[in-house]
Amino acid sequence: MYLQKRVTAHEIPQASEPLKLTVPTQRPSFSAMVIIGPRGPGSQRLLLSLLLFAAWEVGSSQLHYSVYEESKHGTFVGRIAQDLGLELAELVPRLFRVASKTHGDLLEVNLQNGILFVNSRIDREELCGRSAECSIHLEVIVDRPLQVFHVDVEVKDINDNPPVFREREQKVPVSESAPLDSHFPLEGASDADIGVNSLLTYALSLNEHFELKIKTKKDKSVLPELVLRKLLDREQTPKLNFLLMVIDGGKPELTGSVQIQITVLDVNDNGPAFDKPSYRVVLSENVQNDTRVIQLNASDPDEGLNGEISYGMKMILPVSEKCMFSINPDTGEIRIYGELDFEENNAYEIQVNAIDKGIPSMAGHSMVLVEVLDVNDNVPEVMITSLSLPVQEDAQVGTVIALISVSDRDSGANGQVFCSLTPHVPFKLVSTYKNYYSLVLDSALDRESVSAYELVVTARDGGSPSLWATASVSVGVADVNDNAPAFAQPEYTVFVKENNPPGCHIFTVSARDADAQENALVSYSLVERRVGERALSSYVSVHAESGKVYALQPLDHEELELLQFQVSARDAGVPPLGSNMTLQVFVLDENDNAPALLATRAGSAGGAVSELVPRSVGAGHVVAKVRAVDADSGYNAWLSYELQPAAGGARIPFRVGLYTGEISTTRILDQADAPRHRLLVLVKDHGEPALTATATVLVSLVENGQAPKVSSRASVGAVGAEAALVDINVYLIIAICAVSSLLVLTLLLYTALRCSAPPTMSRCSSGKPTLVYSSAMGSWSYSQQRRQRVCSGEGPPKTDLMAFSPSLQLSREDCLNPPSEPRQPNPDWRYSASLRAGMHSSVHLEEAGILRAGPGGPDQQWPTVSSATPEPEAGEVSPPVGAGVNSNSWTFKYGPGNPKQSGPEPKKQTQVSFLLRRKGEASQPRQ
C-alpha cells in the first residue's frame, strides 16, 4: 500500500483549467478521481483538503515532491512529516532522519515543523546529465518502532545553461562551382538543459549568398545548414564571414554565437558522395580495442586528384574530448579506439566526411549511429545500514535487524537483482520496496545454544551468466536471564568433628548458571529457619561469593548430632532466578567427656562403697559391681575397668571384670587373708587420649556366723531369684521373638511409606531417647538417658528413640578431614547370651533390637538368649542394660572357636549400632 503525492515548488494550478487528482486507495482495485472546475481559490483549498484527507500512515510509503534546480537554501519542498502521518512532537524522540545514498546533503528536514527544504545548491546537469528524468531518492527512517519511508524529489530543469558551440570559429570550404541550393552542414550548438530549455533556434547574420536551413533529425534535435542562394565567384569574394546565432527555448532566453568563415575554392565540380545518407551499427559493450565498426564507401566522379578521397570524422554525440573511434583516411574503415561502456554511453553519433584531392577539394557527408548493447559486466552492490545489534535472545519474531539495499549498474535483466540469505539461520529477508530489503528475525533465539550468527547476504542479478556479490553481517545475541543457577547435586553430606574452632570452613557449595555476565553471577545465602530454639545463622554461615560454608561456633556432638539446612543460589539478573540445595552436616564425636561413676545404692555415688563378704564364698563370687557412664559415643564411651595393685605389692584375692565392672573373688578365701581390703578400680574409656575415673570399694571379710540373717536372706533371695529366673527366661524369649517380628514388620512398612511420601520441610526437634553405645567387641559400656537434639528433614520429631550411634575414633585434625568410610566390624565375631542369677532390678529385658554393622551395613537379628546362667569366664564381657541393672547381661565371645581373652583390650573395630524400643511402642528407623 503506497501513498503517492506530487507537489511542485513554485507551481500554482490555474483556476481556469480543470485539475484532476488521482489518489490510490487502500484496495488496489479502487481509485477515486476528483475533478475540480474553475472555481477560483476555493477549489484550490478543496483540493488541498482532499489531498490531506487521502494520506494515511503505512509501514512503508512513498511520497513524490518536485523542486527546481538552483533553488535557494531554505526553499520549501514539502511538509514531509504531515504527509507521512507523523506527529511533530515525536520526530525528535523517534530519531527522525533523512538519508540518501549519494546526495544526503542536498535536502534537509526541519524537525521543529516537519518541512523538507533545500539545504544546498542543486544542479540538475551535474546530478543527472542529459537524462530526461532526474530525481533524488530519500530514505526517511524513524525508530521505536523502526519504520522506513521512501521519498522521491524530482529535480526540474531551469534555463541556466546557454547554448554553446564547441569552437569559436567554423570554417566551411565552398567551391565556386557549387550549384545553387547546395547544402553545407554546420556544427550545431549544444545545451546542457533539457526539454523546452534545450530547444534551439538558429539565426544567421544577413548576407546575400547563403541562407540558414534547419534540419530536424529523428530524435527531434536540429542541425543548422547553409544553403547557397547565389553563385560564388572566388575572384570577387574569396572569403565570406558572418555570424551564426543560437537561441534556446527557455525563459529568459539564452543565446550563443559562432563565427562562420566561408572559403571559396577553385573549380572542382563534383564532390565525393556516400552510398548511404546514414549508417547504423550495433555493438556490444566491452568489445576489444581496434575492433572494426564499419567500412565506409564514398565515390567521386571526378578524375585524378579531384577523384581521390580522404575520409575524416567528427564526434557529434556525446560531446566529449575523448575519442572512442578511429578512421582510416584512405580506406574509410572505422575501428574502436578505447573501451565501450554501456553504463557511460549507450549510443554514439559520428559525422563522417569524404574529401577529394581536387583543387579545390570537395567533400561529401554522412552520419554513422553506433548503438551499444548492454553486457552483464557489473557485479551487484550490497549496502547494509541501520543495524540494530546485538539482538536480545527474547526478541519477538519479526523484529527488524538491519536494512539492506542492492543495486546493479546494468540494465534490463542484467540489472535485476535477487537477494538470498544464509540457509538454516533464524533470520529472513523481507522485500520492502524495489531493491530494498529488511533483515528480520524469523524464529526464536537461544544464546546458550548459539551466541552469534555470521550471516551472508548474496545478491545475484538476472544476467546470463549471472554475477553475484556477498555482504557479511555479524549478529550477536544478547543474553537474557532465562537460566537459574543449578547445583551438581540436590543434597550433600559432610562430616565435621565436634569442638571445631569458630569460623571453621566445613564445605564449599557451587552452582553453575548457563547465562552470561551479570545473569551468571551467582551469590549464595542460607535459607533461614529455627534449629530448636536458636536461629540457623547462629550455627553456620555461607560466603555470598565463594559459596564457602563456615561453622560460626564449636559444635557439640552431645547436643547436636545432625544439622540439616538449605543453601540458596541466586543470580544477579533482573528478575533474579535461584535454586536451593540441602546440606547435611553430621557432627562426629570426640573424647571430651570423662567416665562418670553411678551410685550402686542410695547415697554411695562419689564415695567409697563398703561390702561384707563371708570368708566361705568360693572362687568367682561377685562381691560388688562398679557402674560408670560416658557422655561420649562409640569408642569414646566404651569403658573398661582395671583393679589397681595393692600398696606394697600385696596380692589380693579379687579381680574386676574388664568390661562389666563386677568385682569377684579369684579363689577361695581363707584365714590368711586380711579382714579388710581397699580396692581401687580405674574406669577408663577408649578415646585418644583416654579419660579415666577412680572408684573405691571397701571389702570386709566376715565369718559365717557373724551375719546369719544376711546369709539367710541372701540364700532365700538366691533361691527365689533362681526360681524367678526360670520364668523370666521363658517370658524373655517369647517377648524377644514377638517384638523382633513386630519391629521387622514396622520397619518394612515405614520404608515403603518413606519411599512413596513426598519430601517435607526440614524440621529440627528435640527428644529424650535412651542412647546405648556398643563397642567393637560387642559389649555394652553404658546406658544413658539424655536429651539429644537431632536436625532432620523427614517426618515429625522422634522423642522416643533409643539410638545406638556409630562413632569413630578420630584424632584432632582439621574439621574438614573426617573419615570418609566407617570401619566395618570383624566378620569373625561369635555371640552368645546368658542371664545371670540374682537379678535385683525391676528392669526386664522385654525389648528387642537390631544389630547394625555401621552405615550401609546389613542388619542382623538380636543374638539368641540362652537359659543357662554360667559364671563369666575370662575374656567375656557382660554389658549392663541400663543404670541400676546389675545381674542381667549379654555375653559376647570373640574369634573363631570362642577363645577366652583376659589379656590386653581387644583391637578397636567399627562400632556396632543397636536400636531398642520400649515394649508396646511403635518402631521407626532412626534418620
Long-range contacts (C-beta under 8 A, 24 or more apart in sequence): 1-26, 1-58, 1-61, 2-58, 2-60, 2-61, 2-62, 3-54, 3-55, 3-56, 3-58, 3-61, 3-62, 3-63, 3-83, 4-62, 4-63, 4-64, 5-51, 5-55, 5-63, 5-64, 5-65, 5-78, 5-83, 6-64, 6-65, 6-66, 6-154, 7-64, 7-65, 7-66, 7-77, 7-78, 8-66, 8-67, 8-156, 9-65, 9-66, 9-67, 9-68, 9-71, 9-75, 9-76, 9-77, 10-68, 11-66, 12-44, 13-44, 13-47, 15-39, 15-40, 15-41, 15-43, 15-44, 19-43, 19-47, 21-47, 21-50, 21-51, 23-50, 23-51, 23-54, 26-56, 52-82, 55-82, 55-83, 55-84, 55-85, 56-85, 57-84, 57-85, 57-86, 58-85, 59-147, 60-147, 60-148, 60-149, 60-150, 60-432, 60-433, 61-149, 61-150, 62-149, 62-150, 62-151, 62-152, 62-433, 63-149, 63-150, 63-151, 63-152, 64-151, 64-152, 64-153, 64-154, 65-116, 65-151, 65-152, 65-153, 65-154, 66-153, 66-154, 66-155, 66-156, 67-118, 67-122, 67-153, 67-154, 67-155, 67-156, 68-155, 68-156, 68-157, 68-158, 69-122, 69-123, 69-124, 69-125, 69-127, 69-155, 69-156, 69-157, 69-158, 69-160, 70-121, 70-122, 70-123, 70-158, 70-160, 71-118, 71-122, 72-118, 73-117, 73-118, 73-119, 73-120, 74-117, 74-118, 75-117, 75-118, 76-115, 76-116, 76-117, 77-107, 77-115, 77-116, 77-117, 77-118, 77-153, 78-115, 78-116, 79-113, 79-114, 79-115, 79-116, 80-109, 80-114, 80-115, 80-116, 80-140, 80-151, 81-109, 81-113, 81-114, 81-115, 82-114, 84-140, 84-149, 86-114, 86-142, 88-112, 88-113, 88-114, 90-142, 91-142, 93-144, 94-142, 94-143, 94-144, 95-141, 95-142, 95-143, 95-144, 96-140, 96-141, 96-142, 97-140, 97-141, 97-142, 98-138, 98-139, 98-140, 98-141, 98-151, 99-138, 99-139, 99-141, 99-385, 100-136, 100-137, 100-138, 100-139, 101-137, 101-383, 101-405, 103-127, 103-136, 106-136, 107-136, 107-138, 107-153, 116-151, 116-153, 122-155, 124-155, 124-156, 124-157, 124-158, 124-194, 125-161, 125-192, 125-193, 127-155, 128-155, 130-192, 130-194, 131-194, 132-194, 132-195, 141-386, 141-403, 146-386, 146-388, 146-400, 148-403, 148-432, 148-436, 148-438, 150-433, 150-436, 157-193, 157-194, 157-195, 157-197, 158-193, 158-197, 158-250, 159-193, 159-197, 159-248, 159-249, 159-250, 159-251, 159-252, 159-253, 159-254, 160-193, 161-191, 161-192, 161-193, 161-197, 161-254, 162-191, 162-248, 162-254, 162-255, 162-256, 163-189, 163-190, 163-191, 163-200, 163-246, 163-247, 163-248, 163-254, 163-255, 163-256, 164-189, 164-190, 164-191, 164-256, 165-189, 165-190, 165-246, 165-256, 165-257, 165-258, 166-190, 166-319, 167-258, 168-258, 168-259, 169-258, 169-259, 169-260, 169-261, 170-244, 170-258, 170-259, 170-260, 170-261, 171-261, 171-263, 172-226, 172-260, 172-261, 172-262, 172-263, 173-262, 173-263, 173-265, 173-360, 173-361, 173-363, 174-228, 174-232, 174-262, 174-263, 174-264, 174-265, 175-232, 175-264, 175-265, 175-266, 175-267, 175-268, 175-269, 175-271, 175-360, 175-362, 176-231, 176-232, 176-233, 176-234, 176-264, 176-265, 176-266, 176-267, 176-360, 177-267, 177-268, 177-269, 178-228, 178-231, 178-232, 179-228, 179-231, 180-228, 180-229, 180-230, 180-231, 181-227, 181-228, 181-229, 182-227, 182-228, 183-213, 183-225, 183-226, 183-227, 183-228, 184-210, 184-225, 184-226, 184-227, 184-228, 185-215, 185-223, 185-224, 185-225, 185-226, 185-351, 185-365, 186-223, 186-224, 186-225, 186-226, 186-244, 186-260, 187-258, 187-314, 187-316, 188-221, 188-222, 188-223, 188-224, 188-246, 189-246, 189-256, 189-258, 190-319, 191-248, 193-248, 193-250, 196-249, 196-250, 197-248, 197-249, 197-250, 198-248, 198-249, 199-248, 199-249, 200-246, 200-247, 200-248, 200-249, 201-246, 201-247, 201-248, 201-249, 202-244, 202-245, 202-246, 202-247, 203-244, 203-245, 203-246, 203-247, 204-242, 204-243, 204-244, 204-245, 204-260, 205-242, 205-243, 205-244, 205-245, 206-242, 207-240, 207-242, 209-237, 209-240, 209-262, 210-240, 210-242, 210-262, 212-244, 226-260, 226-262, 232-264, 233-264, 234-264, 234-265, 234-266, 237-264, 238-263, 238-264, 239-263, 239-264, 240-264, 265-359, 265-360, 265-361, 265-362, 266-359, 266-360, 267-360, 268-302, 268-306, 268-356, 268-358, 268-359, 268-360, 268-361, 268-362, 269-302, 270-300, 270-301, 270-302, 270-306, 270-307, 270-356, 270-362, 271-300, 271-356, 271-362, 271-363, 271-364, 272-298, 272-299, 272-300, 272-309, 272-354, 272-355, 272-356, 272-362, 272-363, 272-364, 273-298, 273-299, 273-300, 273-354, 273-364, 274-298, 274-352, 274-354, 274-364, 274-365, 274-366, 275-299, 276-366, 277-366, 277-367, 278-366, 278-367, 278-368, 278-369, 279-366, 279-367, 279-368, 279-369, 280-368, 280-369, 280-371, 281-368, 281-369, 281-370, 281-371, 282-370, 282-371, 282-373, 283-336, 283-340, 283-370, 283-371, 283-372, 283-373, 284-340, 284-372, 284-373, 284-375, 285-340, 285-341, 285-342, 285-343, 285-372, 285-373, 285-374, 285-375, 285-377, 286-339, 286-340, 286-341, 286-375, 286-377, 287-336, 287-340, 288-336, 289-336, 289-337, 289-338, 289-339, 290-335, 290-336, 290-337, 291-335, 291-336, 292-333, 292-334, 292-335, 293-325, 293-334, 293-335, 293-336, 293-368, 293-370, 294-333, 294-334, 294-368, 295-331, 295-332, 295-333, 295-334, 296-327, 296-332, 296-333, 296-334, 296-352, 296-354, 296-366, 296-368, 297-332, 298-332, 298-354, 298-364, 298-366, 300-354, 300-356, 300-362, 300-364, 302-356, 302-358, 302-362, 304-358, 305-356, 305-357, 305-358, 305-359, 306-356, 306-357, 306-358, 306-359, 306-361, 306-362, 307-356, 307-357, 307-358, 308-356, 308-357, 309-354, 309-355, 309-356, 309-357, 310-354, 310-355, 310-356, 310-357, 311-352, 311-353, 311-354, 311-355, 312-352, 312-353, 312-355, 313-350, 313-351, 313-352, 313-353, 313-368, 314-350, 314-351, 314-352, 314-353, 315-348, 315-349, 315-350, 315-351, 316-349, 316-350, 316-351, 316-367, 317-347, 317-348, 317-349, 318-345, 318-348, 324-348, 325-350, 325-370, 327-352, 334-368, 340-372, 341-372, 342-372, 342-373, 342-374, 342-375, 342-410, 342-411, 343-378, 343-409, 343-410, 345-372, 346-371, 346-372, 346-374, 347-371, 347-372, 348-372, 374-410, 374-411, 374-412, 374-414, 375-410, 375-414, 376-410, 376-414, 376-461, 376-463, 376-464, 376-465, 376-466, 376-467, 377-410, 378-408, 378-409, 378-410, 378-414, 378-415, 378-467, 379-408, 379-467, 379-468, 379-469, 380-406, 380-407, 380-408, 380-417, 380-459, 380-460, 380-461, 380-467, 380-468, 380-469, 381-406, 381-407, 381-408, 381-459, 381-469, 382-406, 382-419, 382-457, 382-459, 382-469, 382-470, 382-471, 383-407, 383-471, 384-439, 384-457, 384-471, 384-473, 387-473, 389-474, 389-475, 389-476, 390-475, 390-476, 390-477, 390-478, 391-441, 391-445, 391-475, 391-476, 391-477, 391-478, 392-445, 392-477, 392-478, 392-480, 393-445, 393-446, 393-447, 393-477, 393-478, 393-479, 393-480, 393-482, 394-445, 394-480, 394-482, 395-441, 395-445, 396-441, 397-441, 397-442, 397-443, 397-444, 398-440, 398-441, 399-440, 399-441, 400-438, 400-439, 400-440, 401-427, 401-439, 401-440, 401-441, 401-473, 401-475, 402-438, 402-439, 402-473, 403-436, 403-437, 403-438, 403-439, 404-429, 404-436, 404-437, 404-438, 404-439, 404-457, 404-471, 405-435, 405-436, 405-437, 406-435, 406-437, 406-459, 407-435, 408-459, 408-461, 410-461, 410-463, 413-461, 413-462, 413-463, 413-464, 414-461, 414-462, 414-463, 415-461, 415-462, 416-461, 416-462, 417-459, 417-460, 417-461, 417-462, 418-459, 418-460, 418-461, 418-462, 419-457, 419-458, 419-459, 419-460, 420-457, 420-458, 420-460, 421-455, 421-456, 421-457, 421-458, 422-454, 422-455, 422-456, 425-453, 425-455, 426-453, 427-453, 427-455, 427-475, 429-457, 439-473, 445-477, 446-477, 447-477, 447-478, 447-479, 447-480, 447-515, 447-516, 448-483, 448-514, 448-515, 450-477, 451-476, 451-477, 451-516, 452-476, 452-477, 453-477, 479-515, 479-516, 479-517, 479-519, 480-515, 480-519, 481-515, 481-519, 481-571, 481-573, 481-574, 481-575, 481-576, 481-577, 482-515, 482-577, 483-513, 483-514, 483-515, 483-519, 483-577, 484-513, 484-571, 484-577, 484-578, 484-579, 485-511, 485-512, 485-513, 485-522, 485-569, 485-570, 485-571, 485-577, 485-578, 485-579, 486-511, 486-512, 486-513, 486-514, 486-579, 487-511, 487-569, 487-579, 487-581, 488-512, 489-581, 490-581, 490-582, 491-581, 491-582, 491-583, 491-584, 492-581, 492-582, 492-583, 492-584, 493-583, 493-584, 493-586, 494-583, 494-584, 494-585, 494-586, 494-818, 495-585, 495-586, 495-588, 495-818, 495-819, 496-551, 496-555, 496-585, 496-586, 496-587, 496-588, 496-815, 496-816, 496-818, 497-587, 497-588, 497-590, 497-810, 497-812, 497-813, 497-815, 497-818, 498-554, 498-555, 498-556, 498-557, 498-558, 498-587, 498-588, 498-589, 498-590, 498-592, 499-554, 499-555, 499-556, 499-590, 499-592, 500-551, 500-554, 500-555, 500-815, 501-554, 501-815, 502-551, 502-552, 502-553, 502-554, 503-550, 503-551, 503-552, 504-550, 504-551, 504-814, 504-815, 504-816, 505-548, 505-549, 505-550, 505-816, 506-540, 506-549, 506-550, 506-551, 506-585, 506-815, 506-816, 507-548, 507-549, 507-583, 507-585, 508-546, 508-547, 508-548, 508-549, 509-542, 509-547, 509-549, 509-567, 509-569, 509-581, 509-583, 510-547, 511-547, 511-569, 511-579, 511-581, 513-571, 515-571, 515-573, 518-571, 518-572, 518-573, 519-571, 519-572, 519-573, 520-571, 521-571, 521-572, 522-547, 522-569, 522-570, 522-571, 523-569, 523-570, 523-571, 523-572, 524-567, 524-568, 524-569, 525-567, 525-568, 525-570, 526-565, 526-566, 526-567, 526-568, 527-565, 527-566, 527-567, 527-568, 527-580, 529-565, 529-762, 529-764, 530-764, 531-560, 531-563, 531-565, 531-764, 531-789, 531-791, 532-764, 532-765, 532-766, 532-789, 536-565, 539-563, 540-565, 540-585, 542-567, 549-583, 551-815, 555-585, 555-587, 556-587, 557-587, 557-588, 557-589, 557-590, 557-632, 557-633, 558-589, 558-593, 558-631, 558-632, 558-786, 558-788, 559-788, 559-789, 560-587, 560-789, 560-790, 560-791, 561-586, 561-587, 561-788, 561-789, 561-790, 561-805, 562-586, 562-587, 562-790, 562-791, 562-792, 562-927, 563-587, 563-791, 564-762, 564-764, 564-791, 564-792, 564-793, 565-762, 565-791, 566-762, 582-762, 582-793, 584-793, 588-807, 588-808, 588-810, 588-818, 589-632, 589-633, 589-634, 589-636, 589-805, 589-807, 590-632, 590-636, 590-687, 590-810, 590-812, 591-632, 591-635, 591-636, 591-685, 591-687, 591-688, 591-689, 591-690, 591-691, 591-809, 592-632, 593-630, 593-631, 593-632, 593-636, 593-691, 594-630, 594-685, 594-691, 594-692, 594-693, 595-628, 595-629, 595-630, 595-639, 595-683, 595-684, 595-685, 595-691, 595-692, 595-693, 596-628, 596-629, 596-630, 596-631, 596-693, 597-626, 597-627, 597-628, 597-683, 597-693, 597-695, 598-627, 598-628, 598-629, 598-883, 599-627, 600-624, 600-625, 600-626, 600-627, 600-886, 607-696, 608-696, 608-697, 608-698, 609-695, 609-696, 609-697, 609-698, 610-698, 610-699, 610-700, 611-697, 611-698, 611-699, 611-700, 612-700, 612-702, 612-707, 612-710, 613-665, 613-669, 613-699, 613-700, 613-701, 613-702, 614-701, 614-702, 614-703, 614-704, 614-707, 614-711, 615-669, 615-670, 615-671, 615-673, 615-701, 615-702, 615-703, 615-704, 616-669, 616-704, 617-665, 617-668, 617-669, 618-665, 618-668, 619-665, 619-666, 619-667, 619-668, 620-664, 620-665, 620-871, 620-872, 621-664, 621-665, 622-662, 622-663, 622-664, 622-838, 623-654, 623-663, 623-664, 623-665, 623-699, 624-662, 624-663, 624-679, 624-697, 624-699, 625-660, 625-661, 625-662, 625-663, 625-886, 626-656, 626-661, 626-663, 626-681, 626-683, 626-695, 626-697, 627-661, 627-880, 627-883, 627-886, 628-661, 628-683, 628-693, 628-695, 628-782, 629-781, 629-782, 629-783, 629-784, 629-883, 630-685, 630-691, 630-781, 630-782, 631-784, 631-786, 632-685, 632-687, 632-807, 633-771, 633-773, 633-805, 633-807, 633-911, 634-773, 634-805, 634-806, 634-807, 634-808, 634-809, 634-911, 635-685, 635-686, 635-687, 635-775, 635-776, 635-807, 635-808, 635-809, 635-908, 635-911, 636-685, 636-686, 636-687, 636-807, 636-809, 637-685, 637-773, 637-781, 637-782, 637-807, 638-685, 638-686, 638-773, 638-774, 638-775, 638-776, 638-777, 638-779, 638-781, 639-683, 639-684, 639-685, 639-686, 639-781, 639-782, 640-683, 640-684, 640-685, 640-686, 640-905, 641-681, 641-682, 641-683, 641-684, 642-681, 642-682, 642-684, 643-679, 643-680, 643-681, 643-682, 644-679, 644-680, 644-681, 644-682, 646-677, 646-678, 650-674, 652-677, 652-679, 654-679, 654-699, 656-681, 657-872, 657-877, 657-878, 658-875, 658-877, 658-902, 658-905, 659-775, 659-777, 659-779, 659-781, 659-877, 659-878, 659-879, 660-872, 660-877, 660-878, 660-879, 660-880, 660-889, 662-872, 662-878, 662-886, 663-697, 663-699, 669-701, 673-701, 674-701, 675-700, 675-701, 676-700, 676-701, 677-701, 685-781, 686-775, 686-809, 686-905, 686-908, 687-809, 688-809, 688-811, 717-838, 718-837, 718-838, 721-837, 721-838, 721-839, 721-840, 721-887, 722-837, 724-839, 725-835, 725-837, 725-839, 725-869, 726-867, 728-835, 728-839, 728-844, 729-835, 729-865, 729-867, 731-844, 731-846, 732-835, 732-844, 732-845, 732-846, 732-865, 733-865, 733-867, 735-845, 735-846, 735-848, 735-919, 736-845, 736-848, 736-862, 736-865, 739-846, 739-847, 739-848, 739-917, 739-919, 740-848, 740-861, 740-862, 742-848, 742-923, 743-848, 743-850, 743-917, 743-923, 746-922, 746-923, 746-924, 747-923, 747-925, 750-923, 750-924, 750-925, 751-925, 754-794, 759-793, 759-794, 760-793, 760-794, 760-795, 761-793, 762-791, 762-792, 762-793, 763-791, 763-792, 763-793, 763-795, 763-796, 763-797, 764-789, 764-790, 764-791, 764-792, 765-789, 765-790, 765-792, 765-796, 765-797, 765-798, 765-799, 766-797, 766-799, 767-797, 767-798, 767-799, 767-800, 767-801, 768-799, 769-798, 769-799, 769-800, 769-801, 769-802, 769-803, 770-801, 770-802, 770-882, 770-916, 771-802, 771-803, 771-804, 771-805, 772-802, 772-804, 772-881, 772-882, 772-914, 772-916, 773-804, 773-805, 773-807, 773-911, 774-804, 774-879, 774-911, 774-912, 774-913, 774-914, 775-911, 775-912, 776-825, 776-826, 776-906, 776-907, 776-908, 776-909, 776-910, 776-911, 776-912, 777-877, 777-892, 777-894, 777-906, 777-909, 778-829, 778-831, 778-877, 778-892, 778-894, 778-912, 779-877, 779-878, 779-879, 779-890, 779-892, 780-879, 780-880, 780-881, 780-890, 781-879, 782-880, 782-883, 783-880, 783-881, 783-882, 783-883, 784-883, 785-883, 790-927, 792-927, 794-927, 795-924, 795-927, 798-924, 798-926, 798-927, 800-917, 800-918, 800-921, 801-915, 801-917, 801-924, 801-926, 802-915, 802-916, 802-917, 802-918, 803-913, 803-915, 803-926, 804-849, 804-852, 804-912, 804-913, 804-914, 804-915, 804-916, 805-911, 805-913, 806-852, 806-854, 806-855, 806-910, 806-911, 806-912, 806-913, 807-911, 808-910, 808-911, 809-908, 822-854, 822-855, 822-910, 822-911, 823-854, 823-909, 823-910, 824-853, 824-854, 824-857, 824-909, 824-910, 825-853, 825-854, 825-857, 825-909, 825-910, 825-912, 826-909, 828-895, 828-896, 829-892, 829-894, 829-895, 830-892, 830-893, 830-894, 830-895, 830-896, 830-898, 831-863, 831-864, 831-892, 831-893, 832-863, 832-864, 832-866, 832-891, 832-892, 832-893, 832-898, 833-863, 833-864, 833-865, 833-866, 833-890, 833-891, 834-865, 834-866, 834-868, 834-869, 834-870, 834-889, 834-890, 834-891, 835-865, 835-866, 835-867, 835-869, 835-887, 835-888, 835-889, 836-869, 836-872, 836-878, 836-887, 836-888, 836-889, 837-869, 837-887, 838-887, 839-885, 839-887, 839-888, 840-886, 840-887, 841-884, 841-885, 841-886, 841-887, 841-888, 843-881, 843-882, 843-884, 843-885, 843-888, 844-888, 845-881, 845-888, 846-919, 847-916, 847-917, 847-918, 847-919, 848-916, 848-917, 849-914, 849-915, 849-916, 850-914, 850-915, 851-912, 851-913, 851-914, 852-912, 852-913, 852-914, 852-915, 853-910, 853-912, 854-910, 854-911, 854-912, 854-913, 863-890, 863-892, 873-900, 874-900, 874-901, 874-902, 875-899, 875-900, 875-901, 875-902, 876-900
